[in-house]
Amino acid sequence: MKCTFCGFSDTQVIDTRSIKSASIIKRRRFCANCKHKFTTYERLEEIPLRVIKQNNQREPFSVEKLREGILRAVEKRPISSETVEQIITEVQQEIAGKFTLEVPSKTIGKLVLERLFNIDAIAYIRFASVYYHYDSIENFLSEVRKLKHAYKKKIKAKEQHTL
């Protein structure tokens, strides 16, 4: 594995861990050349799915595209890289359990939104703004109101559960 800092081609693995309930291996690496440490994630490669876009075009499913969308939504939010990878893994596992060759892009978006809703409201609304393609400020505000109402219900349910 090449060092991400200096490009040296012989790095050492200093720690290996499996991420819970996922087929991901997290490796901590050390570069003997520049002395930097960095982390890599290894994921099992699945049978390639095709995504059915809203205009009915098809394209290969891209984990990178999914990761980029989630990272844009969680930018400057208190959400760890491990949490992002967990979302990606859960979405991939759910898709693999339900679809074999093609999956609608709407399904992928909904799965991500479900997870972001439980993690961070701001990340949820950022992802939703791209996913739902709001055409007016009223539609956007309507979604924020729905989110606010859902969060109030969630907080009340938690309070009642702890009593």
ZILIN-V188176 format. One line per field, one symbol per residue. phi: phi as a letter, one per 20 degrees, with the letter a starting at -180 (. if undefined). psi: psi as a letter, one per 40 degrees, with the letter a starting at -180 (. if undefined). burial: # if it has 9 or more other ideal C-beta (glycine too) atoms within 8 Angstrom, else .. A space follows every 10 residues. Layout:
BEGIN
phi: ???
psi: ???
burial: ???
END
This chain:
BEGIN
phi: .fffedngec ddedbcbeeg lbecddcecc effdmedbdc cdcfeeffed deffemfdbf fcfffffgff fffegmdfcf fffffffgff fffffffdcd dccfffffgf fffgffgedb fffffffffe felgdbffff ffffffffff ffffffffff fef
psi: hihedeeheg iihehhihhi fifhhhhhih hddeeiiihi hhihhihhii hhideeiiii hhdddddddd dddehfifhi dddddddddd ddddddddid dihidddddd dddddddedh dddddddddd defheidddd dddddddddd dddddddddd de.
burial: ..#....#.. #.......#. .#.####### #....#.##. #.......## ###....... #.#..##.## ####....#. ..######## ######..#. .##.#.###. ###.###.## ..######## #..#....## ..##..#..# #......... ...
END
